[in-house]
């Protein structure tokens, strides 16, 4: 019986499963292991840049060489990573071949799109089924999405939510016949489980006080900010708990629809101050409520003025403020950014027009159809929230807003536990 080091055994096993294409290894000074094929690709690119065969290249060429090694599949975020890593070595005028190989090894450790460095399989392995495995697992568990609506009373916040999900989700008056949405007096969250073609979604809608309705509106945003931070605090407590749950309940607000009254002029000072404080902890999507009260010309001019106010005030809105992972996402986000703020109309009542039942509002001068893109931008808003960006809204909440909260809270706890040395 011969003892074989566990590392060599694993290498043999991987080679057996994936084929000889991954067996050649080169060990670098940084203790990173790359395949012979990867080494050859890196070497070829380096030699082309080192025409005089000095064994060194100008450090300013390193980012472009790395991009050439990775190939056209490199993402924008990876380009920034390459640039950042290159700047860390900026004190060197030139870079040797060994250092360049180590540099590329570091990049490969932090990315998963290697382009020309990817290893080609010599046959079917089966890990392409992982997508189906993930789908089945999450379908059994179900999905969660937490939506907050913010704006003054009477803008149709509850009606729009009911229209978005085609269900009676938000509170409305139980009085028969025509009714109005009652103003809320505190932050209220209502959860629903809705299902569509086997996909189960737990949707939590948080209705907020009609801020700005009082004579004194000083710090009227504080109850809402307190609620958002409270959800972060609860999630953090579960995350750092010794006996935490297998699946941590997620009550963090994933998206905030901010309702702007259709004044046709500009954002009010209270809107700007509110969103300035809100954008630090939640994804803001501004919408113009009851946009059918504006003409098409007034609506476009109002949208442009709002964009200018948001930019001038430095308010971060979703998705513009958080970038994109690749060109496809960037193109989709660019289209959304052109539309924001969404000019919407809400109606949870069906009206028969031409023998068809449609969601909309009947007026003396005609019928306003909610889902008609020529009448309003409700459909674009629904597509973004549900069809294209729901998962990204959740990930941005987790990776950006919650991560910032987590960092600040743990830093604060550390400073309290280990105060600095006294100067006395």
C-alpha positions as CSV (number, residue, x, y, z in Angstrom):
1,X,0.0,0.0,0.0
2,X,1.5,3.3,-1.1
3,X,0.6,6.6,0.7
4,X,-0.3,9.3,-1.8
5,X,-0.5,13.0,-0.7
6,X,-4.1,14.1,-0.7
7,X,-3.3,17.1,-3.0
8,X,-1.9,14.7,-5.7
9,X,-4.9,12.4,-5.2
10,X,-7.3,15.2,-5.8
11,X,-5.4,16.4,-8.8
12,X,-5.5,12.8,-10.3
13,X,-9.2,12.6,-9.5
14,X,-10.0,15.9,-11.3
15,X,-7.9,14.9,-14.3
16,X,-9.8,11.6,-14.5
17,X,-13.2,13.4,-14.3
18,X,-12.5,16.3,-16.6
19,X,-9.9,14.9,-19.0
20,X,-6.2,15.5,-19.6
21,X,-6.7,19.1,-20.7
22,X,-6.5,20.3,-17.1
23,X,-3.6,18.1,-15.9
24,X,-0.6,20.2,-16.9
25,X,0.2,22.4,-13.9
26,X,2.7,25.2,-13.4
27,X,3.5,26.4,-9.9
28,X,4.2,30.1,-9.5
29,X,6.1,32.1,-7.0
30,X,2.9,33.2,-5.3
31,X,2.0,29.5,-4.8
32,X,-0.9,29.8,-7.3
33,X,-1.3,26.8,-9.6
34,X,-2.2,27.4,-13.3
35,X,-2.5,25.0,-16.1
36,X,0.1,24.6,-18.8
37,X,-2.4,26.0,-21.4
38,X,-3.0,29.1,-19.3
39,X,0.7,29.6,-18.9
40,X,1.2,29.3,-22.7
41,X,-1.5,31.9,-23.4
42,X,-0.1,34.4,-20.8
43,X,3.4,33.8,-22.2
44,X,2.3,34.4,-25.8
45,X,0.7,37.7,-25.0
46,X,3.8,38.8,-22.9
47,X,6.2,37.9,-25.7
48,X,4.3,39.9,-28.2
49,X,4.6,43.0,-26.0
50,X,8.2,42.3,-25.2
51,X,9.4,42.6,-28.8
52,X,13.0,43.3,-27.8
53,X,13.0,40.2,-25.5
54,X,14.2,42.1,-22.4
55,X,12.1,40.0,-20.1
56,X,10.2,43.0,-19.0
57,X,7.3,45.2,-20.2
58,X,6.3,48.7,-19.3
59,X,3.9,48.7,-16.3
60,X,1.5,51.0,-18.2
61,X,0.8,48.2,-20.7
62,X,-0.2,45.7,-18.0
63,X,-4.0,46.5,-18.0
64,X,-4.2,46.2,-21.8
65,X,-2.2,42.9,-21.8
66,X,-4.5,41.5,-19.1
67,X,-7.6,42.4,-21.1
68,X,-6.0,40.7,-24.1
69,X,-5.3,37.6,-22.1
70,X,-8.9,37.4,-20.8
71,X,-10.4,38.1,-24.2
72,X,-13.6,39.8,-25.3
73,X,-15.6,38.2,-22.5
74,X,-14.1,40.4,-19.8
75,X,-16.7,42.4,-17.9
76,X,-16.6,46.1,-16.9
77,X,-16.2,45.1,-13.3
78,X,-13.3,42.9,-14.2
79,X,-11.7,45.7,-16.2
80,X,-11.9,47.9,-13.0
81,X,-10.3,45.1,-11.0
82,X,-7.4,44.8,-13.5
83,X,-6.8,48.5,-13.4
84,X,-7.0,48.5,-9.6
85,X,-4.5,45.6,-9.2
86,X,-2.2,47.3,-11.7
87,X,-2.2,50.5,-9.8
88,X,-1.2,48.7,-6.6
89,X,2.0,47.8,-8.5
90,X,2.4,51.3,-9.9
91,X,5.7,51.9,-8.1
92,X,7.5,49.7,-10.6
93,X,8.3,51.1,-14.0
94,X,8.5,47.7,-15.6
95,X,7.1,44.2,-14.9
96,X,8.9,41.0,-15.4
97,X,7.3,37.9,-16.9
98,X,7.2,36.1,-13.6
99,X,5.4,39.0,-12.0
100,X,3.0,39.2,-14.9
101,X,2.1,35.6,-14.5
102,X,1.6,36.1,-10.7
103,X,-0.5,39.2,-11.6
104,X,-2.8,37.2,-13.9
105,X,-3.1,34.5,-11.2
106,X,-4.4,37.0,-8.8
107,X,-6.9,38.2,-11.3
108,X,-8.1,34.7,-12.0
109,X,-8.6,34.1,-8.3
110,X,-11.0,37.0,-8.1
111,X,-13.0,36.5,-11.3
112,X,-14.9,33.7,-13.0
113,X,-14.8,34.7,-16.6
114,X,-11.3,33.8,-17.8
115,X,-11.9,34.1,-21.6
116,X,-8.9,32.7,-23.4
117,X,-7.7,31.1,-20.1
118,X,-10.8,28.9,-19.8
119,X,-10.2,25.2,-19.9
120,X,-12.0,23.3,-22.7
121,X,-13.7,20.1,-21.8
122,X,-13.1,17.0,-23.9
123,X,-16.5,15.5,-23.2
124,X,-19.8,16.0,-21.4
125,X,-19.4,16.2,-17.6
126,X,-22.9,17.2,-16.4
127,X,-22.4,20.3,-14.3
128,X,-24.5,22.2,-16.9
129,X,-27.5,20.9,-14.9
130,X,-26.7,23.0,-11.9
131,X,-29.0,25.7,-13.2
132,X,-31.9,23.3,-13.0
133,X,-30.8,22.1,-9.6
134,X,-30.9,25.7,-8.3
135,X,-34.3,26.3,-9.9
136,X,-35.9,23.3,-8.2
137,X,-34.4,24.1,-4.9
138,X,-35.6,27.7,-4.9
139,X,-39.0,26.8,-6.3
140,X,-39.5,24.5,-3.2
141,X,-38.3,27.3,-0.9
142,X,-40.2,30.1,-2.6
143,X,-39.1,33.7,-3.0
144,X,-39.4,36.9,-1.0
145,X,-39.7,40.5,-2.1
146,X,-40.3,43.5,0.2
147,X,-41.7,46.7,-1.3
148,X,-42.1,50.0,0.4
149,X,-44.3,52.9,-0.9
150,X,-43.6,56.4,0.2
151,X,-45.4,59.7,-0.6
152,X,-48.0,62.0,0.6
153,X,-51.6,60.9,1.1
154,X,-54.0,60.7,-1.8
155,X,-51.4,59.9,-4.5
156,X,-52.8,56.3,-5.1
157,X,-50.0,54.3,-3.5
158,X,-52.2,51.4,-2.4
159,X,-54.1,51.4,-5.7
160,X,-50.9,51.2,-7.7
161,X,-49.6,48.2,-5.6
162,X,-52.9,46.4,-6.2
163,X,-52.6,47.1,-9.9
164,X,-49.0,45.9,-10.1
165,X,-49.7,42.5,-8.7
166,X,-53.4,42.3,-9.9
167,X,-54.5,41.4,-6.3
168,X,-56.1,43.1,-3.4
169,X,-52.8,43.5,-1.5
170,X,-52.9,47.0,0.0
171,X,-55.4,48.3,2.5
172,X,-58.5,49.9,1.0
173,X,-61.9,51.0,2.5
174,X,-64.4,48.1,2.9
175,X,-67.3,50.5,2.1
176,X,-69.2,49.3,-1.0
177,X,-69.2,51.5,-4.1
178,X,-66.7,54.2,-4.9
179,X,-64.2,54.6,-2.1
180,X,-61.0,56.4,-1.3
181,X,-57.7,55.0,0.2
182,X,-57.6,56.0,3.8
183,X,-54.4,57.8,4.9
184,X,-52.1,55.7,7.1
185,X,-51.0,56.9,10.5
186,X,-48.0,54.6,11.0
187,X,-45.6,52.3,9.2
188,X,-47.6,49.2,8.4
189,X,-46.3,46.0,6.7
190,X,-48.7,43.5,5.2
191,X,-47.4,40.1,3.8
192,X,-49.1,38.0,1.2
193,X,-48.2,34.7,-0.5
194,X,-49.1,34.8,-4.2
195,X,-48.4,32.1,-6.8
196,X,-48.1,32.1,-10.5
197,X,-47.4,28.9,-12.6
198,X,-45.8,27.1,-9.7
199,X,-43.7,30.0,-8.5
200,X,-44.5,31.1,-5.0
201,X,-43.7,34.6,-3.9
202,X,-44.0,36.0,-0.4
203,X,-44.7,39.7,-1.0
204,X,-44.5,42.2,1.9
205,X,-45.9,45.7,1.2
206,X,-44.9,48.4,3.6
207,X,-47.2,51.4,3.6
208,X,-45.9,54.6,5.2
209,X,-47.3,57.7,6.9
210,X,-48.5,60.3,4.5
211,X,-45.5,62.5,5.2
212,X,-45.8,66.2,4.5
213,X,-49.5,66.4,5.5
214,X,-48.8,68.1,8.8
215,X,-48.2,71.8,9.4
216,X,-44.8,71.0,10.9
217,X,-43.0,68.5,8.7
218,X,-39.7,68.6,10.6
219,X,-38.0,65.2,10.4
220,X,-41.2,63.6,9.0
221,X,-39.0,61.0,7.3
222,X,-37.6,59.6,10.6
223,X,-40.2,56.9,11.3
224,X,-39.5,55.4,7.8
225,X,-35.8,55.5,8.2
226,X,-36.1,54.0,11.7
227,X,-38.2,51.1,10.2
228,X,-35.6,50.4,7.4
229,X,-32.7,50.4,10.0
230,X,-34.7,48.2,12.3
231,X,-35.0,45.5,9.6
232,X,-31.3,45.7,9.0
233,X,-30.6,45.4,12.7
234,X,-32.8,42.3,13.0
235,X,-31.1,40.6,10.0
236,X,-27.7,41.4,11.4
237,X,-28.5,40.0,14.8
238,X,-29.7,36.8,13.1
239,X,-26.6,36.7,10.9
240,X,-24.1,37.0,13.8
241,X,-26.0,34.8,16.2
242,X,-24.2,31.6,17.3
243,X,-27.4,29.5,16.8
244,X,-28.7,31.3,13.7
245,X,-31.5,29.9,11.6
246,X,-30.7,27.8,8.5
247,X,-32.6,30.4,6.4
248,X,-32.6,33.9,7.9
249,X,-36.0,35.6,7.4
250,X,-35.4,38.6,5.1
251,X,-37.6,41.6,6.0
252,X,-35.2,44.2,4.6
253,X,-36.8,46.7,2.2
254,X,-35.7,45.7,-1.3
255,X,-37.3,48.6,-3.2
256,X,-38.9,51.9,-2.3
257,X,-41.4,53.4,-4.8
258,X,-41.2,57.2,-4.1
259,X,-44.4,58.9,-5.3
260,X,-44.0,62.4,-6.6
261,X,-47.2,64.6,-6.9
262,X,-48.0,65.7,-10.5
263,X,-47.4,69.4,-9.9
264,X,-45.7,69.9,-13.3
265,X,-43.1,72.2,-11.8
266,X,-40.2,70.6,-9.9
267,X,-39.4,68.5,-6.8
268,X,-40.4,70.1,-3.6
269,X,-37.7,70.8,-0.9
270,X,-39.3,68.2,1.3
271,X,-39.1,65.6,-1.5
272,X,-35.4,66.3,-2.0
273,X,-34.6,66.2,1.7
274,X,-36.5,63.0,2.2
275,X,-34.9,61.2,-0.7
276,X,-31.4,62.4,0.3
277,X,-31.8,60.5,3.6
278,X,-33.6,57.5,2.0
279,X,-31.1,56.8,-0.8
280,X,-28.4,55.8,1.8
281,X,-30.3,52.7,2.9
282,X,-32.7,51.6,0.1
283,X,-33.2,51.4,-3.7
284,X,-35.2,54.4,-4.7
285,X,-37.4,54.2,-7.8
286,X,-39.2,57.6,-8.3
287,X,-42.6,57.6,-9.9
288,X,-44.9,60.5,-11.0
289,X,-48.3,59.6,-9.5
290,X,-51.6,60.2,-11.4
291,X,-49.7,61.3,-14.5
292,X,-52.9,61.5,-16.5
293,X,-53.5,64.9,-14.9
294,X,-50.7,66.2,-17.1
295,X,-50.6,66.6,-20.9
296,X,-47.9,64.7,-22.8
297,X,-45.8,67.9,-23.2
298,X,-46.2,68.8,-19.5
299,X,-45.3,65.3,-18.5
300,X,-42.0,65.2,-20.5
301,X,-41.0,68.7,-19.2
302,X,-41.8,67.6,-15.7
303,X,-39.7,64.4,-16.0
304,X,-36.8,66.3,-17.4
305,X,-36.9,68.8,-14.5
306,X,-37.1,66.0,-11.9
307,X,-34.0,64.4,-13.5
308,X,-32.1,67.7,-13.2
309,X,-33.2,68.2,-9.6
310,X,-32.1,64.6,-8.7
311,X,-28.7,65.1,-10.4
312,X,-28.2,68.5,-8.8
313,X,-29.0,67.3,-5.3
314,X,-26.8,64.2,-5.7
315,X,-29.7,61.7,-5.1
316,X,-29.0,58.1,-6.0
317,X,-31.8,56.3,-7.8
318,X,-32.0,52.7,-8.9
319,X,-30.5,51.3,-11.1
320,X,-28.3,54.2,-12.3
321,X,-26.4,54.6,-9.0
322,X,-25.3,50.9,-8.8
323,X,-23.8,50.1,-12.2
324,X,-24.2,46.8,-14.2
325,X,-22.4,43.5,-14.3
326,X,-22.1,43.3,-18.1
327,X,-23.0,45.0,-21.4
328,X,-26.4,43.4,-21.6
329,X,-27.4,44.6,-18.1
330,X,-25.9,48.0,-18.9
331,X,-28.0,48.3,-22.1
332,X,-31.2,47.3,-20.1
333,X,-30.4,49.8,-17.4
334,X,-29.7,52.6,-19.9
335,X,-33.3,52.2,-21.3
336,X,-34.7,52.3,-17.8
337,X,-32.7,55.4,-16.9
338,X,-34.2,57.2,-19.9
339,X,-37.7,56.6,-18.6
340,X,-37.1,57.4,-14.9
341,X,-39.1,58.8,-13.2
342,X,-41.9,56.5,-14.3
343,X,-45.1,58.4,-15.1
344,X,-47.8,56.0,-13.9
345,X,-51.5,55.6,-13.6
346,X,-53.1,53.2,-11.1
347,X,-56.5,51.5,-11.3
348,X,-57.7,48.2,-9.9
349,X,-61.0,48.4,-11.7
350,X,-61.8,46.8,-15.0
351,X,-63.8,48.8,-17.6
352,X,-65.3,47.2,-20.7
353,X,-64.0,48.9,-23.9
354,X,-64.8,47.5,-27.3
355,X,-65.9,44.2,-25.7
356,X,-62.7,43.8,-23.8
357,X,-62.2,44.2,-20.1
358,X,-59.2,46.6,-19.4
359,X,-57.7,48.1,-16.3
360,X,-58.0,51.9,-16.5
361,X,-59.9,55.0,-15.7
362,X,-63.0,56.2,-17.5
363,X,-63.3,60.0,-17.9
364,X,-65.7,62.3,-19.6
365,X,-63.2,62.8,-22.4
366,X,-62.1,59.2,-22.9
367,X,-60.6,56.1,-21.4
368,X,-57.1,56.0,-19.9
369,X,-55.7,52.5,-20.1
370,X,-53.2,51.5,-17.4
371,X,-51.3,48.9,-19.4
372,X,-51.1,50.9,-22.7
373,X,-47.5,52.2,-23.1
374,X,-48.9,55.2,-25.1
375,X,-50.9,56.3,-22.1
376,X,-48.4,55.8,-19.3
377,X,-45.3,54.0,-18.2
378,X,-46.9,51.5,-15.8
379,X,-45.9,48.5,-17.9
380,X,-42.3,49.6,-18.0
381,X,-42.3,50.0,-14.2
382,X,-43.9,46.5,-13.7
383,X,-41.4,44.9,-16.1
384,X,-38.5,46.4,-14.2
385,X,-39.8,45.5,-10.7
386,X,-40.9,41.9,-11.5
387,X,-39.6,40.6,-14.8
388,X,-36.1,42.0,-15.1
389,X,-34.7,43.5,-11.8
390,X,-36.4,41.8,-8.9
391,X,-33.4,39.7,-8.1
392,X,-31.0,42.5,-8.7
393,X,-32.9,44.7,-6.3
394,X,-32.5,42.1,-3.6
395,X,-28.8,41.6,-4.3
396,X,-28.2,45.4,-4.3
397,X,-30.0,45.6,-1.0
398,X,-27.8,42.9,0.4
399,X,-24.4,43.8,-1.2
400,X,-24.6,47.5,-1.0
401,X,-27.1,48.9,1.5
402,X,-27.0,46.2,4.1
403,X,-23.2,45.8,3.7
404,X,-22.8,49.5,4.5
405,X,-25.0,49.2,7.5
406,X,-23.2,46.0,8.7
407,X,-19.8,47.7,8.3
408,X,-20.8,50.7,10.3
409,X,-22.5,48.8,13.0
410,X,-19.7,46.3,13.5
411,X,-17.1,49.1,13.4
412,X,-19.1,50.9,16.0
413,X,-19.2,47.8,18.2
414,X,-15.5,47.2,17.8
415,X,-14.7,50.8,18.8
416,X,-16.8,50.4,21.9
417,X,-15.1,47.1,22.8
418,X,-11.6,48.2,22.1
419,X,-11.4,51.9,22.8
420,X,-8.1,53.7,21.9
421,X,-5.4,54.2,24.4
422,X,-5.8,57.1,26.8
423,X,-3.5,60.1,26.4
424,X,-3.6,60.7,30.1
